[in-house]
Amino acid sequence: MSDLHFNQKTTDKYVRNLLTKCHSISYDFIVITGDIIDTNPNKIIYQLQLLNKLQNVYYISGNHDIFYGLKKLRKLLNNFTFLDNQIKKFVFKNQNIHLLGLADRFSKFFHIPREVDKVLELAKGKEAIIFLAHQPKDYKIALQANASLFLCGHTHGGQIFPFHYLVKLVQPYLSGLHYKNKMAIYVNSGLGTWGVHHRFKAPSEITLLKLS
């Protein structure tokens, strides 16, 4: 999942429906590639407490999370694993899988570490890396990390056509599955909206990916 953009208009019912949808899917773990919030976390404490009930969730920062209060968000989502500039290993079908996260590019404006060198060092000697970053343009760092799969969001799939073309001016990928060298790239179109609460030719999504 990506770009939930919870704000003061996000109802309890919406969050409960999201949890029901997630619980109806047979999954091993969930990743959220940034922008969980779109307002001060103190204004949506109950909604975030509901979200916090999801199990086996890993997430990284997005630009909106950083702007509105990443520190408070982390406290409220204490059931989730925060992966900015961190790595997490688990075993899948007798193989080590590594989730490797990178802080969003926006972090530098708030004096929050975005430790590219550290992330690349963590990646050394690791196989089967799933690289998490908020923006598609960080695919170059995922390639340097020798990742097998790069997951990101941020674009909203353009949100409202024809803004798709504007997004493509600043991001290398808009939505869906792509390949660069031997690395798969998946850009999630997100669940929420920004600015205008409307989508056109850019449906929201929860993506189910099967590792093989």
C-alpha positions in Angstrom: 0.0 0.0 0.0 1.0 3.6 -0.4 -0.2 7.2 0.0 -3.1 6.6 2.4 -3.2 10.4 3.1 -5.3 10.1 6.3 -6.7 13.5 7.3 -9.5 15.0 9.4 -12.1 13.9 6.8 -10.9 10.2 7.0 -13.8 8.5 8.9 -13.5 5.6 11.3 -15.7 3.7 8.9 -13.3 4.1 6.1 -10.4 2.9 8.2 -12.4 -0.1 9.4 -13.3 -1.0 5.8 -9.6 -0.8 4.9 -8.8 -3.2 7.8 -11.5 -5.6 6.7 -10.2 -5.6 3.1 -6.6 -6.3 4.3 -7.8 -9.1 6.6 -9.7 -10.7 3.7 -6.4 -11.0 1.8 -4.0 -13.9 2.5 -0.7 -12.1 3.0 2.6 -12.7 4.7 3.5 -9.0 5.3 2.4 -5.5 4.4 4.6 -2.7 3.2 3.4 1.0 3.1 5.7 3.2 1.0 5.0 6.5 2.6 2.5 9.3 3.0 0.2 7.7 5.6 -0.9 11.1 6.9 -2.0 14.4 5.4 -2.6 16.3 8.6 -1.1 16.6 12.1 -1.2 13.1 13.6 -2.7 14.6 16.8 -5.9 15.3 14.9 -6.4 11.8 13.7 -5.2 9.7 16.7 -8.2 7.3 16.7 -7.9 6.6 12.9 -4.2 5.9 13.3 -4.9 3.7 16.4 -7.3 1.6 14.2 -4.7 1.3 11.5 -2.1 0.2 14.0 -4.1 -3.0 14.5 -2.8 -4.4 11.2 -0.2 -7.1 11.7 3.2 -7.6 10.1 3.4 -4.1 8.6 6.7 -2.4 7.5 6.7 1.3 6.4 8.9 4.1 5.3 8.5 7.9 5.4 6.8 10.0 2.7 7.1 13.7 2.2 3.7 14.3 3.9 4.6 12.2 6.9 7.8 14.2 7.4 6.0 17.5 7.0 3.1 16.8 9.4 5.0 14.9 12.1 7.0 11.7 11.5 8.0 11.4 15.2 4.4 11.5 16.5 3.3 9.1 13.7 6.0 6.6 14.7 4.7 6.7 18.3 1.1 6.1 17.2 2.1 3.2 14.8 4.1 1.4 17.4 2.8 -2.0 16.1 4.5 -1.3 12.8 8.2 -1.6 11.9 9.8 1.6 10.7 12.4 1.0 8.0 13.9 4.4 7.1 17.6 3.6 6.5 17.1 0.2 8.0 17.1 -3.4 6.9 14.9 -6.4 8.1 15.6 -10.0 7.3 13.0 -12.8 7.2 12.9 -16.3 5.7 10.6 -17.2 2.8 10.7 -20.6 1.3 14.0 -21.3 2.9 15.5 -18.2 1.4 16.6 -15.0 3.2 14.6 -12.0 2.1 15.8 -8.5 3.0 13.5 -5.5 3.2 15.6 -2.4 2.9 14.1 1.1 3.4 15.3 4.6 2.5 14.1 7.8 4.0 12.3 10.2 1.6 14.1 12.9 -0.3 12.0 15.5 1.6 13.8 14.6 4.9 16.8 16.9 4.2 14.6 20.0 4.6 13.7 18.9 8.2 17.2 17.7 9.2 16.1 14.1 9.2 18.8 11.6 8.1 18.5 10.2 4.6 21.5 7.8 4.8 22.1 6.6 1.3 25.6 5.5 2.1 24.4 3.5 5.1 21.7 1.9 3.1 24.1 0.8 0.3 26.4 -0.6 2.9 23.6 -2.6 4.5 22.8 -4.0 1.1 26.3 -5.4 0.5 26.5 -9.1 0.3 22.7 -9.5 0.6 20.6 -11.4 -1.9 16.9 -11.1 -2.6 16.5 -7.4 -1.5 13.2 -5.7 -1.6 14.0 -2.0 -1.7 11.4 0.5 -0.3 11.4 4.2 -1.1 8.6 6.7 -1.4 9.5 8.2 -4.8 10.0 6.3 -8.1 13.1 8.4 -8.9 15.0 6.5 -6.1 15.1 3.5 -8.4 18.7 4.4 -9.2 19.7 3.8 -5.6 17.7 0.5 -5.5 19.8 -0.5 -8.6 23.0 0.4 -6.7 21.8 -1.8 -3.8 21.4 -4.7 -6.3 17.7 -5.0 -5.3 15.5 -7.6 -7.0 12.3 -5.6 -6.4 11.8 -1.9 -5.9 8.5 -0.7 -4.3 7.4 2.9 -4.2 4.4 5.3 -4.5 4.1 9.1 -4.4 2.6 9.6 -7.9 -1.0 8.7 -7.2 -0.9 7.3 -10.7 -1.4 10.9 -11.8 -4.6 11.1 -9.7 -6.6 13.2 -12.2 -6.0 12.8 -16.0 -4.3 14.6 -17.8 -2.0 15.5 -14.8 -0.4 12.1 -15.6 1.8 13.9 -18.1 3.0 16.5 -15.5 4.0 13.7 -13.1 5.9 12.0 -15.9 8.0 15.2 -16.2 9.5 14.7 -12.7 9.2 11.0 -12.1 10.5 8.2 -14.3 7.6 5.9 -13.7 3.9 6.7 -13.2 2.3 3.5 -12.0 2.3 -0.3 -12.3 5.0 -2.8 -13.1 8.3 -1.9 -14.9 11.7 -3.5 -15.3 15.1 -1.9 -15.2 18.0 -4.3 -15.9 17.1 -7.3 -13.8 15.2 -5.3 -11.2 11.4 -5.3 -11.0 9.8 -1.9 -10.2 6.2 -1.5 -8.9 4.7 1.9 -8.4 1.6 1.8 -6.3 -1.1 4.4 -7.3 -2.0 4.9 -3.6 -5.2 4.8 -1.7 -5.8 8.4 -0.8 -5.9 11.7 -2.7 -4.1 15.0 -2.3 -5.5 18.5 -3.0 -8.8 17.5 -4.6 -10.6 14.5 -3.2 -11.1 12.9 -6.6 -9.5 10.5 -9.0 -9.9 10.2 -12.8 -8.2 7.5 -14.8 -6.0 6.7 -11.9 -7.9 4.2 -9.6 -6.7 3.7 -6.0 -5.2 0.3 -5.3 -4.0 -2.3 -2.8 -1.4 -4.4 -4.6 -1.0 -8.1 -3.9 2.5 -9.2 -5.0 3.5 -12.9 -5.0 7.1 -13.8 -4.4 8.3 -16.8 -6.3 
